[in-house]
Amino acid sequence: MEHPWMFLVKFCELLGPGPAHFAHENPHVLYAWLVMLFLIVCAALGAKGVSMIPGKAQNFFEVVISGIEDFMVDIAGEESRGLLPLVATIFIFIFVSNLAGMVPTCFPPTASINTTLGCALVVFFFTHYLGIKHHGVKYYQHFMGPVWWMVPIICPIEIIGHLARVLSLTFRLFGNMMGHELVLTILFLLAGAFFAPLPIMALGVFVALVQAFVFFLLSIMYFQGAMEHAH
């Protein structure tokens, strides 16, 4: 289905056929850049006014970041505090990307499988980086099972399970956001741009939060599993 009018795509059409072709083929890239720019600006503005007596913006960011950190420590333990920059970035980027679909003329980057696959691959590779960092060569024991004679059975299962994580993270987020985007698109086309889609948009905010949280929670669990000792 053709997506409704998107302002970044229309802007690229003014720049010439090359940018216009790229924009029509990859709107998720344009809006992912827009989300990143938005988050960078928010972070710069938040950091600019940091003081011992926090203002409203600083209080808000402190509550969000400390909440993410406390939840992560409760799940994965004290050694996970060093993971805060990555997991907080994953959660905030996905949540804001999901919410982008609520803004007229915007396209949520997470409604493209390319974006969700990119996020899933970051989690996948960082999981094994953590495993090697914490255990060295002995990390291979996570794939071997408890006894040597079970290795031919356990090792393929573990490898398939780790690869399935990528598919799970990718398709869960993509499927939910694309489904919500299609519902909104149909309502916009059939019932107008304001009143009819409002209940679905309100539900969409909840869906955006839940999907970001699920991705965030699974990432923490994968990181924790890589850091703990093999059984």
SVG drawing of the C-alpha trace seen along z (x, -y; Angstrom):
<svg xmlns="http://www.w3.org/2000/svg" viewBox="-15 -25 56 64">
<polyline fill="none" stroke="black" stroke-width="0.4" points="0.0,0.0 1.2,-3.5 2.0,-5.5 0.3,-8.9 2.2,-12.1 5.7,-12.1 7.4,-15.5 11.0,-14.2 10.2,-12.3 8.6,-15.4 11.6,-17.5 14.0,-15.0 11.9,-15.2 12.8,-18.9 16.5,-18.0 16.5,-16.0 15.8,-12.6 18.7,-10.9 17.6,-11.9 14.0,-11.4 14.6,-7.8 16.5,-7.1 13.8,-8.7 11.0,-6.6 13.0,-3.4 14.3,-4.0 12.0,-6.3 12.9,-4.4 16.5,-5.6 15.4,-9.2 13.2,-9.0 15.8,-7.0 18.2,-9.9 15.5,-12.3 14.9,-10.4 18.7,-10.3 18.9,-14.0 16.0,-14.6 17.6,-12.6 21.0,-14.3 19.4,-17.7 17.4,-16.6 20.6,-15.2 22.5,-18.4 19.8,-20.6 19.5,-18.4 23.3,-18.3 23.6,-22.0 21.7,-22.9 23.0,-20.3 23.4,-21.7 23.3,-20.6 19.9,-22.1 18.1,-20.3 15.4,-22.0 12.4,-20.3 14.2,-18.9 17.1,-17.6 14.7,-16.0 12.8,-14.3 16.0,-12.8 17.3,-11.7 14.1,-9.9 14.1,-8.1 17.8,-7.1 17.8,-6.2 14.7,-4.1 16.2,-2.2 19.4,-1.7 17.6,-0.4 15.5,1.9 18.5,3.3 20.4,3.8 17.5,5.7 17.4,8.0 21.1,8.6 22.9,7.5 25.5,4.8 27.9,5.9 25.4,4.7 25.7,1.0 28.4,0.6 25.8,1.6 23.6,-1.4 24.7,-3.5 23.8,-0.8 20.6,0.5 19.3,-3.0 20.0,-4.0 18.2,-0.9 15.1,-1.6 14.9,-5.3 15.7,-5.0 13.1,-2.3 10.5,-4.0 10.9,-7.3 11.0,-5.6 7.7,-3.8 6.2,-7.1 7.2,-8.7 4.3,-6.9 1.9,-9.0 3.2,-12.3 1.4,-13.2 3.6,-13.0 6.1,-10.9 7.0,-7.2 8.1,-5.1 11.6,-3.6 10.7,-0.5 7.9,0.3 10.8,1.4 12.4,4.8 15.8,3.2 15.7,1.0 14.6,3.8 17.2,6.2 19.9,3.6 18.9,3.2 18.7,7.0 22.2,7.5 23.7,5.0 22.2,7.0 23.4,10.3 27.0,9.3 27.3,7.4 26.0,10.4 28.9,12.5 31.3,9.7 30.3,9.6 30.7,13.4 34.2,13.4 35.1,10.4 34.0,12.0 35.0,15.6 37.7,15.5 38.1,18.7 36.0,20.5 32.9,18.8 32.6,21.7 31.4,23.8 28.0,22.0 27.4,24.0 28.8,27.4 26.3,28.5 26.9,30.0 28.6,33.3 30.9,34.0 28.8,36.7 25.9,34.3 27.9,31.8 26.6,33.1 23.1,32.5 23.4,29.3 25.8,27.4 23.5,27.2 20.6,26.4 22.4,23.6 23.6,22.2 20.1,22.3 18.8,20.7 21.2,17.8 20.4,17.2 16.7,17.4 17.1,14.5 17.8,12.3 14.7,13.4 12.6,13.0 13.8,9.5 13.5,8.5 10.0,9.8 8.3,9.1 9.1,5.4 8.6,5.1 5.3,7.0 3.7,5.0 4.8,1.6 4.0,2.4 0.6,3.7 -0.2,0.6 1.0,-1.6 -1.2,0.2 -4.3,-0.2 -3.6,-3.9 -3.1,-4.3 -6.4,-2.7 -8.2,-4.8 -6.6,-8.0 -7.7,-7.2 -11.2,-6.0 -12.2,-8.3 -10.1,-11.4 -7.0,-12.6 -8.4,-13.5 -11.2,-12.0 -11.6,-8.3 -7.9,-7.3 -7.7,-8.8 -8.5,-5.6 -6.0,-3.6 -3.4,-6.3 -3.9,-6.3 -3.5,-2.5 -0.5,-3.0 1.4,-4.9 0.9,-1.9 2.1,0.5 5.1,-1.7 6.1,-1.6 5.5,2.1 7.4,3.1 10.4,0.9 10.3,2.4 10.1,6.0 13.1,5.4 15.0,3.8 14.1,6.6 15.2,9.4 18.4,7.6 19.2,7.4 18.5,11.1 20.7,12.0 23.5,9.9 23.1,11.4 23.2,14.9 26.5,14.2 28.1,12.8 27.1,15.6 29.1,18.8 28.2,21.8 26.3,24.6"/>
</svg>
